[in-house]
Amino acid sequence: MSETPARRKDLWTAALTAVFLATLAVVYVVDEPELWLVWAVLTVVVSGAVMVFFNRETPQEP
């Protein structure tokens, strides 16, 4: 069974959600302000990079 682009994006979304929740749990347990800041910045950067990556893969309308 071959993966469709939509299926692959769904898998990426599920993986990002799992990583987000796992890292959130770690940061919550450690509870250091600097770690919260680093976590928030990295979350935004990674999410934005994945969105840019997937949006560049789709063909552009003329």
DOVOVO-694216 format. One record per residue: residue in three letters; y, z, x of N, C-alpha, C in turn. Coordinates in steps of 0.02 Angstrom, whole numbers, plus 50000, padded with zeros to 5 digits. Atoms other than C-alpha are relative to their C-alpha. Example, Ala and Ser with C-alpha at 12.3 -4.5 7.8 and 13.67 -1.06 7.14 Angstrom:
VEXLUM, ALA, 49941, 50000, 50045, 49775, 50390, 50615, 50060, 50000, 50045
VEXLUM, SER, 49941, 49997, 49958, 49947, 50357, 50684, 50055, 50037, 49961
//
This chain:
VEXLUM, MET, 49941, 50000, 50042, 50000, 50000, 50000, 50062, 50000, 50044
VEXLUM, SER, 49940, 50004, 49958, 50164, 49946, 50077, 50057, 50040, 49968
VEXLUM, GLU, 49943, 49961, 50023, 50320, 50052, 50066, 50057, 49954, 49981
VEXLUM, THR, 49940, 50036, 50019, 50466, 49982, 49971, 50060, 50036, 50029
VEXLUM, PRO, 49940, 49966, 49974, 50643, 50019, 50032, 50019, 50061, 49959
VEXLUM, ALA, 49983, 49943, 50042, 50671, 50133, 49883, 49953, 50059, 50014
VEXLUM, ARG, 50050, 49947, 49985, 50511, 50230, 49921, 50016, 50033, 50067
VEXLUM, ARG, 49984, 49974, 49934, 50562, 50249, 50103, 50062, 50045, 49996
VEXLUM, LYS, 49940, 49958, 50008, 50733, 50316, 50051, 49983, 50065, 49965
VEXLUM, ASP, 50022, 49939, 50034, 50648, 50440, 49934, 49966, 50047, 50049
VEXLUM, LEU, 50034, 49958, 49950, 50540, 50502, 50078, 50051, 50031, 50048
VEXLUM, TRP, 49947, 49973, 49957, 50694, 50521, 50189, 50038, 50055, 49964
VEXLUM, THR, 49964, 49949, 50039, 50782, 50617, 50051, 49959, 50064, 49996
VEXLUM, ALA, 50044, 49941, 50004, 50633, 50733, 50030, 49997, 50036, 50068
VEXLUM, ALA, 50003, 49970, 49933, 50622, 50761, 50218, 50065, 50035, 50017
VEXLUM, LEU, 49935, 49968, 49986, 50808, 50796, 50234, 50009, 50063, 49959
VEXLUM, THR, 49996, 49941, 50042, 50798, 50918, 50088, 49958, 50057, 50029
VEXLUM, ALA, 50043, 49949, 49971, 50652, 51009, 50168, 50030, 50030, 50064
VEXLUM, VAL, 49968, 49976, 49938, 50741, 51020, 50337, 50062, 50041, 49983
VEXLUM, PHE, 49941, 49963, 50021, 50901, 51075, 50251, 49982, 50070, 49977
VEXLUM, LEU, 50019, 49935, 50026, 50813, 51216, 50159, 49970, 50045, 50055
VEXLUM, ALA, 50030, 49960, 49946, 50714, 51272, 50312, 50054, 50027, 50047
VEXLUM, THR, 49947, 49977, 49954, 50867, 51279, 50424, 50047, 50048, 49964
VEXLUM, LEU, 49959, 49954, 50038, 50966, 51363, 50286, 49969, 50070, 49999
VEXLUM, ALA, 50035, 49935, 50001, 50835, 51500, 50276, 50008, 50035, 50068
VEXLUM, VAL, 49993, 49970, 49933, 50844, 51527, 50465, 50071, 50027, 50009
VEXLUM, VAL, 49931, 49979, 49991, 51033, 51535, 50465, 50015, 50061, 49956
VEXLUM, TYR, 49990, 49944, 50045, 51031, 51653, 50316, 49972, 50065, 50029
VEXLUM, VAL, 50032, 49940, 49971, 50912, 51773, 50404, 50039, 50024, 50061
VEXLUM, VAL, 49964, 49981, 49939, 51008, 51770, 50569, 50070, 50026, 49983
VEXLUM, ASP, 49935, 49979, 50027, 51176, 51783, 50479, 50054, 50011, 50053
VEXLUM, GLU, 49945, 49999, 49951, 51294, 51746, 50624, 50052, 49949, 49979
VEXLUM, PRO, 49948, 50046, 50022, 51462, 51667, 50580, 50001, 49934, 50040
VEXLUM, GLU, 49999, 50061, 49959, 51454, 51545, 50727, 49942, 49953, 49981
VEXLUM, LEU, 50058, 50040, 50020, 51281, 51488, 50674, 50011, 49966, 49933
VEXLUM, TRP, 49983, 50031, 50064, 51341, 51459, 50497, 50045, 49939, 50010
VEXLUM, LEU, 49954, 50055, 49987, 51481, 51350, 50563, 49964, 49940, 50031
VEXLUM, VAL, 50038, 50053, 49967, 51365, 51250, 50677, 49953, 49967, 49950
VEXLUM, TRP, 50046, 50027, 50050, 51239, 51230, 50536, 50037, 49955, 49950
VEXLUM, ALA, 49962, 50039, 50048, 51372, 51168, 50415, 50022, 49933, 50030
VEXLUM, VAL, 49977, 50062, 49967, 51442, 51041, 50538, 49942, 49952, 50011
VEXLUM, LEU, 50058, 50043, 49988, 51270, 50976, 50586, 49972, 49971, 49935
VEXLUM, THR, 50024, 50024, 50065, 51219, 50962, 50404, 50042, 49941, 49976
VEXLUM, VAL, 49956, 50054, 50021, 51370, 50855, 50364, 49991, 49938, 50044
VEXLUM, VAL, 50008, 50057, 49954, 51347, 50746, 50519, 49935, 49964, 49988
VEXLUM, VAL, 50066, 50031, 50011, 51162, 50716, 50489, 49998, 49964, 49933
VEXLUM, SER, 49999, 50031, 50066, 51185, 50681, 50304, 50043, 49937, 50000
VEXLUM, GLY, 49957, 50059, 49996, 51328, 50563, 50338, 49969, 49944, 50040
VEXLUM, ALA, 50032, 50052, 49959, 51232, 50472, 50474, 49944, 49966, 49962
VEXLUM, VAL, 50054, 50030, 50039, 51083, 50445, 50360, 50029, 49955, 49945
VEXLUM, MET, 49969, 50043, 50051, 51196, 50379, 50221, 50026, 49936, 50030
VEXLUM, VAL, 49975, 50060, 49967, 51280, 50259, 50341, 49943, 49954, 50019
VEXLUM, PHE, 50058, 50039, 49979, 51112, 50202, 50408, 49970, 49962, 49940
VEXLUM, PHE, 50030, 50034, 50058, 51043, 50164, 50234, 50048, 49951, 49968
VEXLUM, ASN, 49952, 50046, 50030, 51203, 50083, 50172, 50008, 49936, 50042
VEXLUM, ARG, 49995, 50060, 49958, 51205, 49964, 50321, 49939, 49956, 49994
VEXLUM, GLU, 50061, 50039, 50009, 51027, 49910, 50283, 50002, 49956, 49939
VEXLUM, THR, 49999, 50039, 50061, 51068, 49845, 50110, 50043, 49938, 50010
VEXLUM, PRO, 49960, 50061, 49993, 51129, 49666, 50098, 50068, 50007, 49965
VEXLUM, GLN, 49933, 49997, 50028, 51315, 49646, 50064, 50009, 49944, 49949
VEXLUM, GLU, 49984, 50050, 50051, 51374, 49556, 49909, 50056, 49954, 50026
VEXLUM, PRO, 49946, 50045, 49977, 51479, 49401, 49947, 50064, 50007, 49961
//
